[in-house]
Amino acid sequence: MDSKKTQQTEQNTKPSRRKFFIGAGATVGAAAVVSQTPIGQALVQEVGTAVAGSKDGYHLTAHIKKYYQTTLV
C-alpha cells in the first residue's frame, strides 16, 4: 500500500469529535425519555431510597430532591 491510501484509511477509522457528541446527545436524549416512563420514575425513586438509607456521607435532602426533579426533562 502506498502512504496516501494508508493515511486515508487511518482518517476514516479515527474517532471524531462530531461522532462523539452525536452519540452523547443521543444517549442523553434516550435517558431523558426513559426517566419519564413509569419504569424510569421507579428507578429514580429506588435510587433515592437507597441513598437516603445511609447515615453518613451523602444525604438526600429536600434541596437535592428538588434539584433531581429539575434535571428530569
Protein Blocks (a to p, Z undefined) as FASTA:
>chain_A
ZZklmmmmmmmmpccfklmmmmmmmmmmmmmmmmmpmklmmmmmmmmmmmmmpmghjadd
fklmmmmmmmpZZ
